[in-house]
């Protein structure tokens, strides 16, 4: 399975920045933040795997 960095390297950050009207550093930060699971989603995942009680 590809690492997060490998996947993000395939995202056209410059195009994302242009569409958002921000610089590339801000766009990369946004892409990385969007790729992180939210705590609620992560909790649901762990519960689905039965690693957390309901």
N, CA, C and O atoms as CSV, one atom per row, in Angstrom:
chain,resi,resn,atom,element,x,y,z
A,1,UNK,N,N,0.839,-1.166,0.000
A,1,UNK,CA,C,0.000,0.000,0.000
A,1,UNK,C,C,0.891,1.238,0.000
A,1,UNK,O,O,1.924,1.276,0.669
A,2,UNK,N,N,0.478,2.242,-0.755
A,2,UNK,CA,C,1.255,3.477,-0.861
A,2,UNK,C,C,1.157,4.278,0.428
A,2,UNK,O,O,0.130,4.272,1.107
A,3,UNK,N,N,2.237,4.960,0.747
A,3,UNK,CA,C,2.212,5.816,1.936
A,3,UNK,C,C,1.467,7.110,1.606
A,3,UNK,O,O,1.253,7.443,0.441
A,4,UNK,N,N,1.086,7.819,2.643
A,4,UNK,CA,C,0.377,9.082,2.463
A,4,UNK,C,C,1.221,10.063,1.657
A,4,UNK,O,O,0.701,10.757,0.784
A,5,UNK,N,N,2.510,10.127,1.943
A,5,UNK,CA,C,3.395,11.036,1.201
A,5,UNK,C,C,3.438,10.681,-0.281
A,5,UNK,O,O,3.468,11.569,-1.133
A,6,UNK,N,N,3.441,9.382,-0.591
A,6,UNK,CA,C,3.446,8.965,-1.997
A,6,UNK,C,C,2.166,9.386,-2.697
A,6,UNK,O,O,2.195,9.846,-3.839
A,7,UNK,N,N,1.046,9.229,-2.012
A,7,UNK,CA,C,-0.231,9.634,-2.597
A,7,UNK,C,C,-0.311,11.147,-2.777
A,7,UNK,O,O,-0.750,11.633,-3.819
A,8,UNK,N,N,0.115,11.880,-1.764
A,8,UNK,CA,C,0.072,13.345,-1.853
A,8,UNK,C,C,0.998,13.847,-2.954
A,8,UNK,O,O,0.715,14.866,-3.584
A,9,UNK,N,N,2.094,13.148,-3.190
A,9,UNK,CA,C,3.018,13.576,-4.248
A,9,UNK,C,C,2.376,13.500,-5.629
A,9,UNK,O,O,2.856,14.123,-6.576
A,10,UNK,N,N,1.285,12.734,-5.744
A,10,UNK,CA,C,0.586,12.608,-7.019
A,10,UNK,C,C,-0.504,13.670,-7.198
A,10,UNK,O,O,-1.058,13.823,-8.286
A,11,UNK,N,N,-0.804,14.396,-6.125
A,11,UNK,CA,C,-1.823,15.448,-6.195
A,11,UNK,C,C,-1.191,16.692,-6.813
A,11,UNK,O,O,-0.121,17.117,-6.379
A,12,UNK,N,N,-1.831,17.275,-7.810
A,12,UNK,CA,C,-1.277,18.489,-8.432
A,12,UNK,C,C,-1.485,19.707,-7.513
A,12,UNK,O,O,-2.431,20.476,-7.681
A,13,UNK,N,N,-0.581,19.857,-6.546
A,13,UNK,CA,C,-0.714,20.901,-5.531
A,13,UNK,C,C,-0.810,22.289,-6.162
A,13,UNK,O,O,-1.574,23.133,-5.693
A,14,UNK,N,N,-0.047,22.523,-7.212
A,14,UNK,CA,C,-0.096,23.846,-7.855
A,14,UNK,C,C,-1.485,24.137,-8.420
A,14,UNK,O,O,-1.952,25.275,-8.366
A,15,UNK,N,N,-2.140,23.123,-8.959
A,15,UNK,CA,C,-3.502,23.313,-9.479
A,15,UNK,C,C,-4.504,23.526,-8.344
A,15,UNK,O,O,-5.425,24.335,-8.464
A,16,UNK,N,N,-4.319,22.804,-7.257
A,16,UNK,CA,C,-5.185,22.986,-6.088
A,16,UNK,C,C,-5.028,24.418,-5.577
A,16,UNK,O,O,-6.015,25.090,-5.280
A,17,UNK,N,N,-3.781,24.878,-5.477
A,17,UNK,CA,C,-3.513,26.236,-5.004
A,17,UNK,C,C,-4.181,27.268,-5.907
A,17,UNK,O,O,-4.788,28.225,-5.426
A,18,UNK,N,N,-4.069,27.071,-7.198
A,18,UNK,CA,C,-4.667,27.999,-8.155
A,18,UNK,C,C,-6.182,28.039,-7.993
A,18,UNK,O,O,-6.777,29.116,-7.975
A,19,UNK,N,N,-6.806,26.872,-7.877
A,19,UNK,CA,C,-8.268,26.820,-7.733
A,19,UNK,C,C,-8.735,27.444,-6.420
A,19,UNK,O,O,-9.798,28.062,-6.359
A,20,UNK,N,N,-7.924,27.275,-5.367
A,20,UNK,CA,C,-8.289,27.841,-4.067
A,20,UNK,C,C,-7.876,29.302,-3.924
A,20,UNK,O,O,-8.345,30.003,-3.028
A,21,UNK,N,N,-6.998,29.753,-4.812
A,21,UNK,CA,C,-6.513,31.129,-4.731
A,21,UNK,C,C,-5.547,31.348,-3.578
A,21,UNK,O,O,-5.531,32.409,-2.954
A,22,UNK,N,N,-4.730,30.313,-3.304
A,22,UNK,CA,C,-3.755,30.390,-2.216
A,22,UNK,C,C,-2.380,29.975,-2.735
A,22,UNK,O,O,-2.240,29.523,-3.872
A,23,UNK,N,N,-1.370,30.138,-1.881
A,23,UNK,CA,C,-0.026,29.700,-2.277
A,23,UNK,C,C,0.082,28.181,-2.136
A,23,UNK,O,O,-0.777,27.544,-1.526
A,24,UNK,N,N,1.136,27.612,-2.699
A,24,UNK,CA,C,1.274,26.154,-2.723
A,24,UNK,C,C,1.454,25.556,-1.331
A,24,UNK,O,O,0.992,24.445,-1.074
A,25,UNK,N,N,2.119,26.279,-0.430
A,25,UNK,CA,C,2.301,25.759,0.934
A,25,UNK,C,C,0.950,25.610,1.627
A,25,UNK,O,O,0.704,24.614,2.309
A,26,UNK,N,N,0.086,26.590,1.455
A,26,UNK,CA,C,-1.255,26.533,2.050
A,26,UNK,C,C,-2.063,25.408,1.419
A,26,UNK,O,O,-2.777,24.688,2.117
A,27,UNK,N,N,-1.956,25.254,0.109
A,27,UNK,CA,C,-2.683,24.184,-0.581
A,27,UNK,C,C,-2.210,22.816,-0.105
A,27,UNK,O,O,-3.028,21.920,0.102
A,28,UNK,N,N,-0.906,22.643,0.071
A,28,UNK,CA,C,-0.397,21.356,0.541
A,28,UNK,C,C,-0.879,21.081,1.959
A,28,UNK,O,O,-1.236,19.948,2.284
A,29,UNK,N,N,-0.894,22.101,2.801
A,29,UNK,CA,C,-1.409,21.940,4.158
A,29,UNK,C,C,-2.872,21.512,4.122
A,29,UNK,O,O,-3.290,20.642,4.886
A,30,UNK,N,N,-3.645,22.124,3.235
A,30,UNK,CA,C,-5.064,21.776,3.107
A,30,UNK,C,C,-5.241,20.337,2.624
A,30,UNK,O,O,-6.099,19.615,3.132
A,31,UNK,N,N,-4.448,19.926,1.662
A,31,UNK,CA,C,-4.535,18.557,1.143
A,31,UNK,C,C,-4.172,17.562,2.241
A,31,UNK,O,O,-4.842,16.542,2.400
A,32,UNK,N,N,-3.126,17.852,2.990
A,32,UNK,CA,C,-2.724,16.950,4.077
A,32,UNK,C,C,-3.798,16.890,5.162
A,32,UNK,O,O,-4.089,15.815,5.686
A,33,UNK,N,N,-4.383,18.032,5.500
A,33,UNK,CA,C,-5.438,18.053,6.521
A,33,UNK,C,C,-6.657,17.270,6.051
A,33,UNK,O,O,-7.272,16.543,6.830
A,34,UNK,N,N,-7.001,17.420,4.781
A,34,UNK,CA,C,-8.166,16.711,4.236
A,34,UNK,C,C,-7.928,15.209,4.159
A,34,UNK,O,O,-8.880,14.429,4.150
A,35,UNK,N,N,-6.677,14.804,4.105
A,35,UNK,CA,C,-6.377,13.378,3.975
A,35,UNK,C,C,-6.328,12.672,5.326
A,35,UNK,O,O,-6.317,11.442,5.381
A,36,UNK,N,N,-6.298,13.439,6.414
A,36,UNK,CA,C,-6.289,12.834,7.746
A,36,UNK,C,C,-7.698,12.447,8.148
A,36,UNK,O,O,-8.638,13.214,7.941
A,37,UNK,N,N,-7.851,11.269,8.720
A,37,UNK,CA,C,-9.195,10.896,9.166
A,37,UNK,C,C,-9.596,11.744,10.363
A,37,UNK,O,O,-8.772,12.036,11.229
A,38,UNK,N,N,-10.848,12.134,10.409
A,38,UNK,CA,C,-11.332,12.871,11.574
A,38,UNK,C,C,-11.405,11.918,12.749
A,38,UNK,O,O,-11.461,10.701,12.571
A,39,UNK,N,N,-11.405,12.459,13.924
A,39,UNK,CA,C,-11.461,11.584,15.095
A,39,UNK,C,C,-12.757,10.782,15.114
A,39,UNK,O,O,-12.759,9.624,15.532
A,40,UNK,N,N,-13.860,11.384,14.668
A,40,UNK,CA,C,-15.134,10.656,14.631
A,40,UNK,C,C,-15.067,9.505,13.634
A,40,UNK,O,O,-15.527,8.400,13.921
A,41,UNK,N,N,-14.494,9.768,12.468
A,41,UNK,CA,C,-14.372,8.708,11.461
A,41,UNK,C,C,-13.448,7.608,11.962
A,41,UNK,O,O,-13.715,6.425,11.753
A,42,UNK,N,N,-12.373,7.991,12.617
A,42,UNK,CA,C,-11.424,7.007,13.128
A,42,UNK,C,C,-12.078,6.163,14.215
A,42,UNK,O,O,-11.870,4.951,14.273
A,43,UNK,N,N,-12.866,6.801,15.075
A,43,UNK,CA,C,-13.583,6.072,16.117
A,43,UNK,C,C,-14.542,5.065,15.505
A,43,UNK,O,O,-14.616,3.924,15.960
A,44,UNK,N,N,-15.288,5.481,14.464
A,44,UNK,CA,C,-16.199,4.556,13.787
A,44,UNK,C,C,-15.427,3.377,13.195
A,44,UNK,O,O,-15.876,2.234,13.271
A,45,UNK,N,N,-14.275,3.660,12.612
A,45,UNK,CA,C,-13.461,2.598,12.024
A,45,UNK,C,C,-13.035,1.597,13.085
A,45,UNK,O,O,-13.141,0.387,12.885
A,46,UNK,N,N,-12.554,2.102,14.214
A,46,UNK,CA,C,-12.118,1.208,15.277
A,46,UNK,C,C,-13.282,0.410,15.844
A,46,UNK,O,O,-13.129,-0.765,16.176
A,47,UNK,N,N,-14.447,1.045,15.956
A,47,UNK,CA,C,-15.613,0.309,16.448
A,47,UNK,C,C,-16.028,-0.768,15.452
A,47,UNK,O,O,-16.418,-1.868,15.844
A,48,UNK,N,N,-15.943,-0.447,14.171
A,48,UNK,CA,C,-16.279,-1.431,13.143
A,48,UNK,C,C,-15.343,-2.635,13.243
A,48,UNK,O,O,-15.751,-3.782,13.056
A,49,UNK,N,N,-14.100,-2.346,13.537
A,49,UNK,CA,C,-13.112,-3.435,13.699
A,49,UNK,C,C,-13.216,-4.089,15.074
A,49,UNK,O,O,-12.484,-5.031,15.376
A,50,UNK,N,N,-14.114,-3.593,15.893
A,50,UNK,CA,C,-14.339,-4.097,17.249
A,50,UNK,C,C,-13.127,-3.886,18.141
A,50,UNK,O,O,-12.869,-4.680,19.045
A,51,UNK,N,N,-12.381,-2.814,17.885
A,51,UNK,CA,C,-11.242,-2.483,18.725
A,51,UNK,C,C,-11.627,-1.500,19.823
A,51,UNK,O,O,-10.834,-1.237,20.727
A,52,UNK,N,N,-12.851,-0.953,19.750
A,52,UNK,CA,C,-13.375,-0.068,20.786
A,52,UNK,C,C,-14.772,-0.539,21.148
A,52,UNK,O,O,-15.493,-1.049,20.290
A,53,UNK,N,N,-15.162,-0.379,22.390
A,53,UNK,CA,C,-16.541,-0.736,22.738
A,53,UNK,C,C,-17.527,0.250,22.136
A,53,UNK,O,O,-17.162,1.392,21.854
A,54,UNK,N,N,-18.784,-0.173,21.932
A,54,UNK,CA,C,-19.794,0.734,21.339
A,54,UNK,C,C,-20.120,1.921,22.218
A,54,UNK,O,O,-20.945,2.757,21.847
